[in-house]
Amino acid sequence: MDDVYCVVTFHVTQHALIFEKAMKEAQYPIKLMPVPRQVSSSCGTAAKIPCDKKEEILNLCKEKALPIEGFYRIEHKKKKYWF
Amino acid sequence: MNDKRKMFIYGGIIGLIGALLLKFGNPGNMGICVACFYRDIAGALGLHRAEIVQYIRPEIIGFILGAFIISIANGDFKSRGGSSPLIRFFLGFFLVIGALVFLGCPLRMILRLANGDLNALIGLLGYLVGIFIGIQFLKRGYTLGRNIEQPKFSGYIMPIVAIVLLIFLIVKPDFIFFSEEGPGSMRAPILLSLILGMIVGGILQKSRICTAGSFRDIMLIKDYHFFWGILGIFVVNLIANLILNFDTFNLGFENQPVAHPVHIWNFMGMVLTGICSVLLGGCPVRQTILASEGDADAGITVLGITIGAAFAHNFGLASSPKGVTNNGKVAVIIGIIVVLVIAYSVVKEANLKNKQKKEGVRNA
């Protein structure tokens, strides 16, 4: 797994699917995944995106009125927490 | 450690605990069963009078307290709620009716399978079909709405309820019922159940393992993260059963403990449970964990499960090793219709609102 990646979260599962479709059409390399543990203790669906494309992707969302909830940068720390 | 291995180990610990609780006295293939345990608690509180299934299961108290403590420790505890509570109550209500016609929640289904009960395989097929049906609504915009922050005390209610249940269990007041025979009388020692339950609660809070979530993610987004946890539960429970509970291991359909071999209703019961689990965003054990970390909507769902379990016995809906009741068959059909109507109306309304919003933007 990459050490640093970014995710977009959604209020509704369907929004994640709409986002995925729009991003694939625009040829951005995104992948749907469970919301990372660092972001939330919920188990909804998020989209993993390359951090360097943040601005472009967020602009595209605004342009196409794609509903998103939040944007997060995830860094995997070397130290492993068990509890 | 990579994520898959971590999830497998988390699941594995739960599988091991399931086998230990079976070894130390819980009913057959019922090391852990969230639906059955809420049913037993409903019975102990006198909400139903099926004398063989009444006991305050310390495992449930453990799940709640374990998840509560871990969520406080790692900052996940947040008092929230207000997302379609009454719909959630009835989804929980029908979820448990499906589960009690099959005889087990999805977690017990995995534990049953891991001790050779092939009826659980039929249940699993039904569960997968139910999840697939639920996903069709998710794809079309199903949502129960956002939750909002609630007064902090709201989040403390479930842990307080757990403490009160623990006091009832220890003090044994006259108004609490305890089975003297049948599954309700088969119990692992209280302290062991409580401690192992707390470990399970903590692990489930940390890992977010959910039977419905794992299969939903495989079907919806082809992601196997949570499935590794489910696989861990199954594989380790199977191995631990072969070592610890070999005398109870019985591969086949017939003569399985607290189970029946009526395939169609094992299937249909779990279809209902599967649909409800996806519409709720989690299976019964996941709802219990969310309720423990401040989610009032999951708390309402747990109440729906408990009341549904009481009705399942009061109305003669729950199955038994003798088979499925006619009332149970009718209830499953009604349940499937009701939850599909709920899901359909939610989707229809959500799409109507979206359309109006888009038209509003266009006209602006």
HADDOCK unambig.tbl for C-alpha pairs under 7 A between the chains (distance, minus, plus):
assign (segid A and resid 12 and name CA) (segid B and resid 141 and name CA) 6.99 0.50 0.50
assign (segid A and resid 12 and name CA) (segid B and resid 143 and name CA) 6.13 0.50 0.50
assign (segid A and resid 13 and name CA) (segid B and resid 138 and name CA) 6.15 0.50 0.50
assign (segid A and resid 14 and name CA) (segid B and resid 138 and name CA) 6.00 0.50 0.50
assign (segid A and resid 14 and name CA) (segid B and resid 139 and name CA) 5.02 0.50 0.50
assign (segid A and resid 14 and name CA) (segid B and resid 140 and name CA) 6.36 0.50 0.50
assign (segid A and resid 14 and name CA) (segid B and resid 141 and name CA) 5.01 0.50 0.50
assign (segid A and resid 32 and name CA) (segid B and resid 221 and name CA) 6.01 0.50 0.50
assign (segid A and resid 33 and name CA) (segid B and resid 221 and name CA) 6.88 0.50 0.50
assign (segid A and resid 33 and name CA) (segid B and resid 223 and name CA) 6.21 0.50 0.50
assign (segid A and resid 41 and name CA) (segid B and resid 76 and name CA) 6.39 0.50 0.50
assign (segid A and resid 41 and name CA) (segid B and resid 208 and name CA) 6.92 0.50 0.50
assign (segid A and resid 43 and name CA) (segid B and resid 208 and name CA) 6.72 0.50 0.50
